[in-house]
Amino acid sequence: MSEVTCKSGLTEAEKSTVFWASFLALFACAVGFTFRVMTMGNWINEFGISGQEAGGIFGASLWPIAITMILFSLIVDKVGYKPSIYIAFGLQAVSVILCATAGNADALWWGSFCAGLGHGIVEAVINPACSSMYTEDKSTKLNVLHAAWPAGMVVGSIFILPLGVADSAAGVAVVEGASGLAWRTHSWWMMIPVVIYGVMFIKSKFPIDERVHAKVPYRDMLKEVGFLGAFIAGTLLFYEIYRIATKTEPSNLLWMSLGFGVIIGGAFGAFTKGFGKPLFFFLCVLMVPLATTELGTDAWIKQLMTPQMGDYAGWAIALSAFIMMILRFQAGVLLHKFNPPIVLCISSVFSMLGLLTLAGASGFMVFVAFVLYAVGQTFYWPTVLGLVSEQFPKGGALTLNTVSAIGLLSVGIIGTPIMGAFYDSNLANQVKEISPEIYEASQSEKTFFSATYTGIDTAKAQEAATAAGLGEKFSGAVDNAGRGALKTTALAFPLVMLICFALIAFYYKSKGGYKPIVLDEEEGDNKHGDPEGEPIPAVEL
């Protein structure tokens, strides 16, 4: 009797090994992310760089993710899962070594860059591998797999926050009340999960991709994305790469990017002879508010809530990540009761309530609000991946990872900056109420996505307020501006998502209910291979 238990060609034991090694690969990415969040201040102190330069080093670990995620989605079936994951392993190992031995800021930048490239390849491998192994329960398994991200944040925080972080040269602790280990010492924590998952994958047998097994031609995979998907991905990629490469953001950059997106989308659509799936494009657009609510808010929430929570603001993020980790492990309970669009509606309600409560909470209610916020953001990302995998299986790795890449790109291009714009605008209004004179003296013109708005030069405003005896009122204005930004975010994004995901749920209900699309060997309409695409491998089960 054959030990093969699924059409991926793997036994249950083999599937389990690949799944948990994949879990640790994403876990390693999250530990690295947490390390960089916790040690940016040390880079500034030790290498004498500005906050903007430190942010650039941190950003180098984020924007390359989208590039390798999309690139390897196009070639992973030809290169193979195992060679691809070992390229990621090599990049992540090099990243740790560069960070731990960095003698200058340039070495740190290259370490972060390698980490970003490796992270993108990890996602390009583990998402389609997981959906190909668990074709009958994709959304649940992808939620469990992506519990690795908050798990890595929790473990990284536990290793770093209680021990403190000190500058390697000066030995100055950044976390109060702790003598602090040197940040270079902390950097070696990143290597532990990298080594473990590398060892686990040595003898692992990867599944046959669901699309390849069903003999879906390569061009049909591309057609699922088509003009529409290539247009939005090309627009965001051009915007981000141009901004990073030139270190400028001209006023016409948005129009330049849209033009590039039309060219790339047009060429892609002409090659595939496909316009792309409208629902897939709609989900890609929804990744902008989704990623902003989940990741963009995370980037701002510590700063926005520090006036209320003080030194505990960093631990609040760890608490949020812990809740996400636990709930993603239990995602099957919810997903077996409700379909993915309904689960995404529920997430939208909780994240909206959490952010609105945070905007007006104090004392213990801040933690209650954090729980609501954490529950809301828990199921967003992996459930969208599950929805895409279940409804566009012909798209294979490409549709899965394109939607993720668009989410990641939109955080840096739209999400975090728009949160900053909300904050700046609210602060300007608060300062104007306190003192029109201070407002006039400290106002400054700011830009967001080629649009201008009036903000405040915070340093000038604080200096003027202190001189006028309004320092306490200014501190209150800063607090209120942060709360206002959270409230605006709650109304702008989760509410939009609630409406949109509800429309998707009603769409499926009108068609007789939500049903995942299951591929079989007839789906490709090409039993003898694809002369214009890839050769179809023989499959023995």
NURO-637711 format. One record per residue (C-alpha): residue in three letters; x, y, z. Coordinates in steps of 0.1 Angstrom, whole numbers, padded with zeros to 4 digits, always signed. Layout:
ALAXYZ/...
//
This chain:
MET+0000+0000+0000/SER+0013+0034-0010/GLU+0023+0058+0018/VAL+0013+0088-0004/THR-0015+0106+0013/CYS-0021+0136-0010/LYS-0018+0145-0047/SER+0013+0165-0038/GLY+0031+0131-0037/LEU+0042+0134+0000/THR+0035+0113+0030/GLU+0021+0130+0061/ALA+0055+0129+0078/GLU+0071+0145+0047/LYS+0044+0172+0046/SER+0049+0180+0083/THR+0087+0184+0079/VAL+0083+0208+0050/PHE+0056+0227+0068/TRP+0075+0233+0100/ALA+0108+0240+0082/SER+0088+0266+0062/PHE+0074+0279+0095/LEU+0109+0284+0109/ALA+0121+0301+0077/LEU+0094+0328+0081/PHE+0101+0329+0118/ALA+0137+0337+0111/CYS+0126+0366+0089/ALA+0105+0380+0118/VAL+0133+0377+0143/GLY+0155+0397+0120/PHE+0128+0423+0115/THR+0124+0426+0153/PHE+0162+0429+0158/ARG+0163+0458+0133/VAL+0134+0476+0150/MET+0150+0473+0184/THR+0185+0484+0174/MET+0181+0513+0150/GLY+0189+0538+0177/ASN+0222+0520+0183/TRP+0232+0524+0147/ILE+0227+0561+0150/ASN+0248+0563+0182/GLU+0277+0541+0170/PHE+0281+0551+0134/GLY+0271+0588+0137/ILE+0243+0585+0111/SER+0211+0604+0110/GLY+0176+0590+0118/GLN+0168+0592+0081/GLU+0199+0572+0072/ALA+0190+0546+0098/GLY+0155+0544+0083/GLY+0171+0538+0049/ILE+0191+0509+0063/PHE+0159+0495+0078/GLY+0140+0501+0046/ALA+0166+0481+0027/SER+0153+0450+0045/LEU+0117+0456+0032/TRP+0115+0468-0004/PRO+0137+0440-0019/ILE+0111+0415-0005/ALA+0087+0423-0032/ILE+0113+0420-0060/THR+0124+0385-0052/MET+0089+0374-0042/ILE+0076+0382-0077/LEU+0108+0372-0095/PHE+0110+0338-0079/SER+0072+0333-0083/LEU+0079+0333-0121/ILE+0108+0308-0119/VAL+0104+0288-0088/ASP+0087+0259-0106/LYS+0117+0257-0130/VAL+0144+0264-0105/GLY+0128+0241-0079/TYR+0117+0247-0043/LYS+0148+0233-0026/PRO+0174+0253-0046/SER+0153+0284-0041/ILE+0150+0280-0003/TYR+0188+0274-0001/ILE+0195+0307-0019/ALA+0173+0323+0007/PHE+0192+0305+0034/GLY+0225+0317+0021/LEU+0213+0353+0019/GLN+0199+0353+0054/ALA+0231+0338+0068/VAL+0252+0364+0050/SER+0228+0391+0064/VAL+0234+0380+0100/ILE+0272+0379+0095/LEU+0273+0413+0079/CYS+0252+0428+0107/ALA+0272+0412+0135/THR+0306+0423+0121/ALA+0295+0456+0105/GLY+0323+0482+0108/ASN+0302+0510+0091/ALA+0267+0519+0080/ASP+0273+0505+0045/ALA+0279+0470+0058/LEU+0246+0473+0078/TRP+0228+0484+0046/TRP+0241+0454+0027/GLY+0231+0431+0056/SER+0196+0445+0055/PHE+0194+0442+0017/CYS+0204+0406+0018/ALA+0178+0399+0045/GLY+0151+0415+0023/LEU+0161+0395-0007/GLY+0161+0363+0013/HIS+0127+0371+0029/GLY+0112+0375-0005/ILE+0124+0341-0017/VAL+0112+0325+0015/GLU+0077+0337+0009/ALA+0079+0327-0028/VAL+0086+0292-0018/ILE+0066+0285+0014/ASN+0032+0300+0003/PRO+0028+0278-0028/ALA+0044+0248-0011/CYS+0019+0250+0017/SER-0012+0255-0006/SER+0000+0226-0028/MET+0003+0202+0002/TYR-0030+0211+0019/THR-0053+0217-0011/GLU-0084+0209+0009/ASP-0077+0233+0038/LYS-0056+0261+0023/SER-0068+0291+0044/THR-0064+0273+0077/LYS-0029+0260+0070/LEU-0017+0294+0056/ASN-0030+0310+0088/VAL-0010+0286+0109/LEU+0021+0290+0087/HIS+0019+0328+0090/ALA+0017+0325+0128/ALA+0054+0323+0124/TRP+0056+0360+0118/PRO+0041+0371+0152/ALA+0059+0342+0168/GLY+0092+0355+0156/MET+0083+0390+0168/VAL+0074+0377+0203/VAL+0105+0356+0207/GLY+0128+0383+0193/SER+0112+0408+0218/ILE+0117+0384+0247/PHE+0153+0379+0239/ILE+0160+0416+0234/LEU+0137+0438+0255/PRO+0145+0423+0290/LEU+0182+0421+0284/GLY+0185+0456+0270/VAL+0205+0468+0240/ALA+0238+0487+0244/ASP+0260+0504+0219/SER+0289+0481+0211/ALA+0315+0508+0215/ALA+0301+0529+0243/GLY+0282+0503+0262/VAL+0253+0526+0268/ALA+0220+0508+0275/VAL+0190+0519+0254/VAL+0164+0501+0275/GLU+0160+0516+0309/GLY+0167+0494+0339/ALA+0190+0470+0320/SER+0227+0469+0317/GLY+0223+0458+0281/LEU+0240+0434+0258/ALA+0258+0449+0228/TRP+0236+0451+0198/ARG+0262+0430+0179/THR+0257+0402+0204/HIS+0219+0404+0200/SER+0224+0401+0162/TRP+0235+0364+0165/TRP+0200+0355+0178/MET+0190+0358+0141/MET+0212+0329+0131/ILE+0196+0303+0153/PRO+0164+0297+0133/VAL+0182+0302+0100/VAL+0205+0272+0108/ILE+0177+0251+0121/TYR+0155+0255+0090/GLY+0185+0250+0068/VAL+0192+0216+0084/MET+0155+0206+0083/PHE+0153+0212+0046/ILE+0184+0191+0038/LYS+0165+0158+0035/SER+0131+0173+0029/LYS+0110+0164-0001/PHE+0090+0192-0015/PRO+0056+0188-0031/ILE+0047+0190-0067/ASP+0031+0224-0073/GLU-0006+0222-0075/ARG-0007+0240-0109/VAL+0021+0218-0123/HIS+0004+0187-0111/ALA-0029+0197-0128/LYS-0010+0204-0161/VAL-0020+0240-0162/PRO+0002+0257-0188/TYR+0027+0283-0177/ARG+0010+0310-0198/ASP-0023+0303-0182/MET-0007+0310-0148/LEU+0004+0344-0162/LYS-0030+0350-0176/GLU-0046+0349-0141/VAL-0026+0381-0133/GLY-0028+0396-0168/PHE-0028+0433-0177/LEU-0045+0444-0145/GLY-0022+0426-0120/ALA+0009+0435-0139/PHE-0002+0471-0141/ILE-0006+0476-0103/ALA+0026+0456-0095/GLY+0046+0475-0121/THR+0034+0509-0109/LEU+0043+0502-0073/LEU+0077+0486-0081/PHE+0087+0515-0103/TYR+0077+0540-0077/GLU+0096+0523-0049/ILE+0128+0515-0069/TYR+0130+0550-0084/ARG+0126+0566-0050/ILE+0153+0543-0034/ALA+0177+0545-0063/THR+0176+0582-0068/LYS+0169+0592-0032/THR+0144+0617-0046/GLU+0106+0619-0049/PRO+0097+0643-0077/SER+0062+0658-0079/ASN+0054+0638-0110/LEU+0067+0605-0097/LEU+0031+0591-0094/TRP+0024+0599-0130/MET+0057+0584-0141/SER+0049+0553-0122/LEU+0014+0550-0136/GLY+0029+0553-0171/PHE+0054+0526-0164/GLY+0027+0504-0150/VAL+0006+0508-0182/ILE+0036+0499-0203/ILE+0045+0468-0182/GLY+0008+0458-0179/GLY+0003+0462-0216/ALA+0033+0441-0225/PHE+0023+0415-0200/GLY-0013+0415-0212/ALA-0002+0412-0249/PHE+0021+0383-0241/THR-0005+0364-0221/LYS-0035+0375-0242/GLY-0052+0381-0209/PHE-0067+0411-0192/GLY-0064+0395-0158/LYS-0091+0384-0133/PRO-0111+0414-0120/LEU-0116+0399-0086/PHE-0078+0392-0082/PHE-0072+0428-0092/PHE-0097+0440-0067/LEU-0080+0419-0039/CYS-0046+0435-0050/VAL-0062+0470-0045/LEU-0076+0460-0012/MET-0041+0450+0000/VAL-0033+0487+0002/PRO-0058+0494+0031/LEU-0052+0459+0045/ALA-0014+0463+0047/THR-0017+0498+0061/THR-0041+0486+0088/GLU-0018+0457+0098/LEU+0018+0468+0091/GLY+0015+0505+0087/THR-0003+0509+0120/ASP+0023+0487+0137/ALA+0050+0510+0125/TRP+0033+0540+0140/ILE+0015+0526+0170/LYS+0045+0526+0194/GLN+0052+0563+0188/LEU+0015+0572+0188/MET+0008+0555+0221/THR+0040+0563+0240/PRO+0024+0594+0257/GLN-0002+0571+0272/MET+0019+0539+0279/GLY+0055+0553+0284/ASP+0082+0526+0284/TYR+0055+0499+0280/ALA+0047+0509+0245/GLY+0073+0484+0231/TRP+0058+0456+0251/ALA+0024+0464+0238/ILE+0035+0455+0203/ALA+0049+0422+0217/LEU+0015+0416+0234/SER-0003+0422+0201/ALA+0020+0398+0183/PHE+0015+0371+0210/ILE-0023+0374+0205/MET-0019+0371+0168/MET+0003+0340+0171/ILE-0022+0322+0194/LEU-0052+0330+0172/ARG-0036+0321+0139/PHE-0028+0286+0154/GLN-0066+0284+0161/ALA-0077+0298+0127/GLY-0093+0266+0117/VAL-0121+0270+0143/LEU-0132+0302+0126/LEU-0125+0292+0090/HIS-0144+0259+0093/LYS-0174+0279+0105/PHE-0172+0309+0081/ASN-0158+0313+0046/PRO-0127+0336+0040/PRO-0147+0367+0029/ILE-0168+0366+0061/VAL-0136+0361+0083/LEU-0121+0392+0066/CYS-0153+0411+0074/ILE-0150+0400+0111/SER-0113+0411+0111/SER-0123+0445+0097/VAL-0149+0450+0125/PHE-0124+0442+0152/SER-0096+0463+0138/MET-0119+0492+0134/LEU-0132+0489+0170/GLY-0096+0484+0183/LEU-0083+0516+0166/LEU-0113+0537+0176/THR-0109+0525+0212/LEU-0072+0532+0212/ALA-0080+0567+0200/GLY-0098+0575+0232/ALA-0085+0550+0257/SER-0065+0555+0289/GLY-0052+0533+0317/PHE-0062+0497+0315/MET-0085+0503+0286/VAL-0054+0508+0264/PHE-0046+0471+0268/VAL-0083+0462+0261/ALA-0081+0482+0229/PHE-0048+0465+0220/VAL-0065+0431+0223/LEU-0093+0442+0199/TYR-0067+0456+0175/ALA-0046+0424+0176/VAL-0077+0402+0170/GLY-0086+0424+0141/GLN-0053+0422+0123/THR-0047+0385+0131/PHE-0065+0370+0101/TYR-0060+0396+0074/TRP-0029+0386+0055/PRO-0030+0348+0056/THR-0067+0347+0049/VAL-0064+0368+0018/LEU-0036+0344+0007/GLY-0060+0315+0014/LEU-0088+0333-0006/VAL-0064+0339-0036/SER-0051+0303-0035/GLU-0086+0288-0033/GLN-0101+0310-0061/PHE-0071+0313-0084/PRO-0052+0280-0082/LYS-0042+0282-0118/GLY-0021+0312-0109/GLY+0001+0290-0087/ALA+0029+0308-0070/LEU+0025+0340-0090/THR-0010+0350-0078/LEU-0002+0341-0042/ASN+0030+0361-0041/THR+0020+0390-0062/VAL-0008+0399-0038/SER+0016+0397-0009/ALA+0042+0418-0027/ILE+0017+0445-0035/GLY+0008+0446+0001/LEU+0044+0450+0012/LEU+0051+0477-0014/SER+0020+0496-0005/VAL+0030+0499+0032/GLY+0062+0518+0023/ILE+0047+0538-0005/ILE+0013+0546+0009/GLY+0006+0530+0043/THR+0032+0544+0067/PRO+0034+0578+0049/ILE-0003+0583+0050/MET-0004+0575+0087/GLY+0023+0602+0090/ALA+0002+0626+0070/PHE-0028+0620+0092/TYR-0006+0627+0122/ASP+0010+0658+0107/SER-0024+0673+0097/ASN-0039+0666+0131/LEU-0010+0681+0149/ALA-0012+0712+0128/ASN-0049+0716+0137/GLN-0041+0710+0174/VAL-0013+0736+0174/LYS-0035+0761+0156/GLU-0061+0758+0184/ILE-0035+0763+0211/SER-0018+0793+0195/PRO-0024+0807+0160/GLU+0010+0826+0163/ILE+0029+0794+0170/TYR+0011+0777+0141/GLU+0020+0805+0117/ALA+0057+0804+0128/SER+0061+0766+0127/GLN+0039+0755+0098/SER+0056+0738+0069/GLU+0045+0725+0035/LYS+0046+0687+0033/THR+0040+0663+0004/PHE+0023+0629+0002/PHE+0020+0610-0031/SER+0026+0642-0051/ALA-0001+0661-0031/THR+0008+0689-0007/TYR-0007+0697+0027/THR+0001+0719+0057/GLY+0021+0703+0085/ILE+0041+0715+0115/ASP+0078+0716+0121/THR+0076+0698+0155/ALA+0110+0711+0168/LYS+0101+0747+0161/ALA+0066+0744+0175/GLN+0079+0727+0207/GLU+0106+0754+0212/ALA+0081+0782+0207/ALA+0055+0766+0229/THR+0080+0761+0257/ALA+0091+0797+0254/ALA+0055+0809+0256/GLY+0048+0787+0287/LEU+0026+0764+0266/GLY+0048+0733+0268/GLU+0022+0712+0287/LYS-0005+0721+0262/PHE+0018+0712+0233/SER+0025+0678+0248/GLY-0013+0673+0250/ALA-0015+0684+0213/VAL+0010+0657+0204/ASP-0010+0631+0223/ASN-0043+0642+0207/ALA-0027+0642+0172/GLY-0016+0606+0177/ARG-0051+0596+0188/GLY-0066+0615+0159/ALA-0044+0596+0135/LEU-0056+0563+0149/LYS-0092+0574+0146/THR-0088+0586+0110/THR-0070+0553+0101/ALA-0099+0533+0117/LEU-0125+0552+0097/ALA-0105+0553+0064/PHE-0093+0517+0061/PRO-0111+0490+0081/LEU-0144+0505+0072/VAL-0136+0505+0035/MET-0124+0469+0038/LEU-0155+0459+0057/ILE-0177+0472+0029/CYS-0155+0456+0002/PHE-0152+0422+0018/ALA-0190+0422+0025/LEU-0196+0428-0012/ILE-0173+0399-0021/ALA-0192+0377+0004/PHE-0226+0387-0011/TYR-0211+0380-0046/TYR-0203+0344-0036/LYS-0237+0340-0019/SER-0254+0351-0051/LYS-0235+0324-0069/GLY-0248+0297-0045/GLY-0221+0300-0018/TYR-0184+0302-0015/LYS-0166+0271-0030/PRO-0129+0267-0034/ILE-0118+0259-0070/VAL-0101+0225-0070/LEU-0077+0217-0099/ASP-0074+0183-0114/GLU-0054+0169-0144/GLU-0081+0181-0168/GLU-0079+0218-0157/GLY-0050+0226-0180/ASP-0068+0212-0211/ASN-0034+0200-0222/LYS-0027+0164-0213/HIS+0003+0162-0235/GLY+0022+0192-0223/ASP+0025+0228-0233/PRO+0047+0235-0263/GLU+0047+0272-0256/GLY+0051+0270-0218/GLU+0069+0245-0196/PRO+0073+0208-0201/ILE+0049+0188-0179/PRO+0067+0164-0156/ALA+0055+0129-0152/VAL+0038+0124-0119/GLU+0038+0091-0101/LEU+0015+0087-0071/
//
